[in-house]
């Protein structure tokens, strides 16, 4: 019996970040992520205001972020390069680089702010905006987005995000950060 993944072959290039030197090829490494308290707040507000909650996942998020520092890697095994080339300069972040999470956060933060979202000073991964008179929220956990708003607002956010990033639209929220979500409608 063949596994359904037999025809799907993937490779991932991971940089050896443990060889990086602070101040030489990276400076900043920290990147904020949403907290469970913030996620709980978004879900509670959504229930209280009757908002729809969807989720999206950015595919290969780090590859969207440009590097600020000059960073080089040795060619991976099996890649033939001219003899004079003994390394490659990275233009985009890779998994394994110490600055990748920070660079990714800077990229998506900039995109959301250009799209009229604001974040709170004490919770930089909670974004909000007014959309057609209603509240629209985004909670960001690395490359996972929880989007709350009216159906039109959620679709607007999806279009904004798909305009820049390759993403998976996971539909109505069902599983985030190891927690299963289920919305129960109450009869009033």
C-alpha beads as a LAMMPS data file, in Angstrom:
LAMMPS data file: protein, C-alpha beads

188 atoms
187 bonds

1 atom types
1 bond types

-500.0 500.0 xlo xhi
-500.0 500.0 ylo yhi
-500.0 500.0 zlo zhi

Masses

1 110.0

Atoms # bond

1 1 1 0.000 0.000 0.000
2 1 1 1.377 3.394 -0.968
3 1 1 1.325 6.349 1.336
4 1 1 -0.538 9.330 -0.101
5 1 1 2.608 11.415 0.413
6 1 1 4.888 9.220 -1.749
7 1 1 4.624 11.535 -4.737
8 1 1 5.037 14.689 -2.697
9 1 1 8.711 15.289 -1.990
10 1 1 9.850 18.309 -0.081
11 1 1 13.212 19.592 0.971
12 1 1 13.976 22.228 3.539
13 1 1 17.178 24.190 3.730
14 1 1 17.952 25.061 7.333
15 1 1 20.796 27.423 8.143
16 1 1 23.275 26.579 10.883
17 1 1 22.391 29.485 13.123
18 1 1 24.566 28.141 15.922
19 1 1 27.563 29.333 13.880
20 1 1 26.337 32.934 13.795
21 1 1 28.175 35.562 15.831
22 1 1 26.280 38.343 17.594
23 1 1 27.161 41.730 16.109
24 1 1 28.734 40.163 13.013
25 1 1 25.874 38.568 11.093
26 1 1 22.926 39.233 13.409
27 1 1 21.931 41.829 15.982
28 1 1 18.286 41.455 16.998
29 1 1 16.628 38.089 17.544
30 1 1 13.511 38.672 19.619
31 1 1 10.097 38.665 18.010
32 1 1 6.830 38.991 19.916
33 1 1 4.024 36.447 19.667
34 1 1 0.475 36.609 20.931
35 1 1 -0.221 35.233 24.388
36 1 1 -2.955 32.833 25.412
37 1 1 -4.525 35.689 27.398
38 1 1 -4.706 37.827 24.266
39 1 1 -6.122 34.964 22.234
40 1 1 -8.734 34.406 24.952
41 1 1 -9.602 38.113 24.808
42 1 1 -10.057 37.970 21.014
43 1 1 -12.321 34.934 21.322
44 1 1 -14.331 36.475 24.176
45 1 1 -14.799 39.755 22.287
46 1 1 -15.804 37.814 19.190
47 1 1 -18.440 35.892 21.125
48 1 1 -19.717 39.060 22.827
49 1 1 -19.884 41.070 19.577
50 1 1 -21.064 38.185 17.366
51 1 1 -17.956 38.251 15.177
52 1 1 -16.835 35.451 12.887
53 1 1 -13.425 33.951 13.725
54 1 1 -11.235 32.404 11.031
55 1 1 -7.624 31.377 10.870
56 1 1 -4.867 31.475 8.268
57 1 1 -1.353 30.082 8.119
58 1 1 1.519 31.709 6.206
59 1 1 3.457 29.141 4.184
60 1 1 7.256 29.387 4.478
61 1 1 6.902 32.596 6.456
62 1 1 10.590 33.270 7.022
63 1 1 11.306 33.260 3.274
64 1 1 9.188 36.422 2.984
65 1 1 11.520 38.433 5.195
66 1 1 14.535 40.286 3.839
67 1 1 17.727 40.159 5.858
68 1 1 19.283 43.400 7.102
69 1 1 22.713 41.901 7.765
70 1 1 25.094 40.279 5.308
71 1 1 24.749 36.559 5.973
72 1 1 26.473 33.757 4.075
73 1 1 26.036 29.985 4.003
74 1 1 28.017 27.164 2.489
75 1 1 26.337 25.464 -0.477
76 1 1 24.229 22.473 0.587
77 1 1 25.565 19.022 -0.267
78 1 1 24.606 17.971 -3.773
79 1 1 24.532 21.513 -5.165
80 1 1 27.216 22.090 -7.748
81 1 1 28.711 25.578 -7.776
82 1 1 31.638 27.129 -9.649
83 1 1 34.953 26.506 -7.910
84 1 1 35.365 30.198 -7.087
85 1 1 32.064 30.217 -5.155
86 1 1 32.478 28.713 -1.742
87 1 1 29.427 30.380 -0.183
88 1 1 26.064 31.965 -0.956
89 1 1 24.861 35.315 0.323
90 1 1 21.365 35.037 1.750
91 1 1 18.921 37.740 0.762
92 1 1 15.953 36.255 2.641
93 1 1 15.619 34.689 6.069
94 1 1 15.801 30.922 6.493
95 1 1 14.787 28.551 9.252
96 1 1 17.689 28.232 11.641
97 1 1 18.976 31.797 11.399
98 1 1 18.836 33.577 14.725
99 1 1 17.313 36.731 13.235
100 1 1 14.650 35.006 11.095
101 1 1 11.746 35.368 13.560
102 1 1 12.544 39.059 14.085
103 1 1 12.833 39.782 10.359
104 1 1 9.550 37.957 9.664
105 1 1 7.756 39.918 12.379
106 1 1 9.077 43.208 10.971
107 1 1 7.794 42.247 7.514
108 1 1 4.261 41.208 8.509
109 1 1 3.963 44.045 11.050
110 1 1 4.823 46.551 8.323
111 1 1 2.311 44.982 5.915
112 1 1 -0.516 45.039 8.480
113 1 1 0.180 48.650 9.428
114 1 1 0.218 49.669 5.743
115 1 1 -3.197 47.966 5.533
116 1 1 -4.619 50.341 8.198
117 1 1 -4.263 48.006 11.170
118 1 1 -2.893 49.306 14.455
119 1 1 -1.353 47.341 17.291
120 1 1 -1.376 47.974 20.999
121 1 1 1.887 49.153 22.611
122 1 1 1.696 46.473 25.306
123 1 1 0.442 43.738 22.944
124 1 1 2.216 44.139 19.585
125 1 1 0.673 40.967 18.106
126 1 1 -2.922 42.117 18.498
127 1 1 -3.982 44.239 15.535
128 1 1 -7.259 46.107 15.169
129 1 1 -9.095 48.380 12.754
130 1 1 -12.572 49.674 12.104
131 1 1 -14.090 48.052 9.040
132 1 1 -17.470 49.345 7.865
133 1 1 -18.288 50.482 11.387
134 1 1 -17.343 47.256 13.174
135 1 1 -14.258 46.027 14.976
136 1 1 -11.836 43.814 13.040
137 1 1 -9.090 41.966 14.982
138 1 1 -6.011 39.925 14.083
139 1 1 -4.026 37.962 16.616
140 1 1 -0.602 36.866 15.322
141 1 1 1.365 33.863 16.577
142 1 1 4.510 33.645 14.405
143 1 1 2.890 32.574 11.100
144 1 1 -0.637 31.785 12.354
145 1 1 -3.337 34.453 12.176
146 1 1 -6.603 34.443 14.060
147 1 1 -8.931 36.879 12.289
148 1 1 -12.125 38.161 13.905
149 1 1 -14.734 40.401 12.349
150 1 1 -17.862 40.416 10.255
151 1 1 -17.826 38.033 7.291
152 1 1 -16.955 40.935 4.971
153 1 1 -14.136 42.108 7.250
154 1 1 -12.651 38.605 7.486
155 1 1 -12.746 38.235 3.691
156 1 1 -11.121 41.665 3.352
157 1 1 -8.244 40.581 5.634
158 1 1 -7.836 37.352 3.699
159 1 1 -7.560 39.304 0.443
160 1 1 -5.004 41.671 1.999
161 1 1 -2.883 38.789 3.240
162 1 1 -3.170 36.688 0.075
163 1 1 -2.125 39.752 -1.929
164 1 1 1.345 39.572 -0.376
165 1 1 1.901 36.106 1.107
166 1 1 1.264 32.523 0.102
167 1 1 -1.171 31.330 2.754
168 1 1 -3.439 28.492 3.738
169 1 1 -6.979 29.585 4.474
170 1 1 -7.997 27.262 7.314
171 1 1 -11.562 28.607 7.499
172 1 1 -13.406 28.934 10.782
173 1 1 -11.138 28.519 13.759
174 1 1 -10.881 24.951 14.956
175 1 1 -7.379 24.347 16.351
176 1 1 -4.863 26.952 17.503
177 1 1 -1.825 26.566 19.764
178 1 1 -2.870 23.048 20.707
179 1 1 -6.375 24.140 21.765
180 1 1 -9.470 22.890 20.010
181 1 1 -12.074 25.603 19.432
182 1 1 -15.769 25.067 19.008
183 1 1 -18.346 27.813 18.912
184 1 1 -21.617 27.041 20.590
185 1 1 -24.482 29.302 19.630
186 1 1 -26.740 30.193 22.506
187 1 1 -30.478 30.622 22.179
188 1 1 -31.716 33.868 23.662

Bonds

1 1 1 2
2 1 2 3
3 1 3 4
4 1 4 5
5 1 5 6
6 1 6 7
7 1 7 8
8 1 8 9
9 1 9 10
10 1 10 11
11 1 11 12
12 1 12 13
13 1 13 14
14 1 14 15
15 1 15 16
16 1 16 17
17 1 17 18
18 1 18 19
19 1 19 20
20 1 20 21
21 1 21 22
22 1 22 23
23 1 23 24
24 1 24 25
25 1 25 26
26 1 26 27
27 1 27 28
28 1 28 29
29 1 29 30
30 1 30 31
31 1 31 32
32 1 32 33
33 1 33 34
34 1 34 35
35 1 35 36
36 1 36 37
37 1 37 38
38 1 38 39
39 1 39 40
40 1 40 41
41 1 41 42
42 1 42 43
43 1 43 44
44 1 44 45
45 1 45 46
46 1 46 47
47 1 47 48
48 1 48 49
49 1 49 50
50 1 50 51
51 1 51 52
52 1 52 53
53 1 53 54
54 1 54 55
55 1 55 56
56 1 56 57
57 1 57 58
58 1 58 59
59 1 59 60
60 1 60 61
61 1 61 62
62 1 62 63
63 1 63 64
64 1 64 65
65 1 65 66
66 1 66 67
67 1 67 68
68 1 68 69
69 1 69 70
70 1 70 71
71 1 71 72
72 1 72 73
73 1 73 74
74 1 74 75
75 1 75 76
76 1 76 77
77 1 77 78
78 1 78 79
79 1 79 80
80 1 80 81
81 1 81 82
82 1 82 83
83 1 83 84
84 1 84 85
85 1 85 86
86 1 86 87
87 1 87 88
88 1 88 89
89 1 89 90
90 1 90 91
91 1 91 92
92 1 92 93
93 1 93 94
94 1 94 95
95 1 95 96
96 1 96 97
97 1 97 98
98 1 98 99
99 1 99 100
100 1 100 101
101 1 101 102
102 1 102 103
103 1 103 104
104 1 104 105
105 1 105 106
106 1 106 107
107 1 107 108
108 1 108 109
109 1 109 110
110 1 110 111
111 1 111 112
112 1 112 113
113 1 113 114
114 1 114 115
115 1 115 116
116 1 116 117
117 1 117 118
118 1 118 119
119 1 119 120
120 1 120 121
121 1 121 122
122 1 122 123
123 1 123 124
124 1 124 125
125 1 125 126
126 1 126 127
127 1 127 128
128 1 128 129
129 1 129 130
130 1 130 131
131 1 131 132
132 1 132 133
133 1 133 134
134 1 134 135
135 1 135 136
136 1 136 137
137 1 137 138
138 1 138 139
139 1 139 140
140 1 140 141
141 1 141 142
142 1 142 143
143 1 143 144
144 1 144 145
145 1 145 146
146 1 146 147
147 1 147 148
148 1 148 149
149 1 149 150
150 1 150 151
151 1 151 152
152 1 152 153
153 1 153 154
154 1 154 155
155 1 155 156
156 1 156 157
157 1 157 158
158 1 158 159
159 1 159 160
160 1 160 161
161 1 161 162
162 1 162 163
163 1 163 164
164 1 164 165
165 1 165 166
166 1 166 167
167 1 167 168
168 1 168 169
169 1 169 170
170 1 170 171
171 1 171 172
172 1 172 173
173 1 173 174
174 1 174 175
175 1 175 176
176 1 176 177
177 1 177 178
178 1 178 179
179 1 179 180
180 1 180 181
181 1 181 182
182 1 182 183
183 1 183 184
184 1 184 185
185 1 185 186
186 1 186 187
187 1 187 188
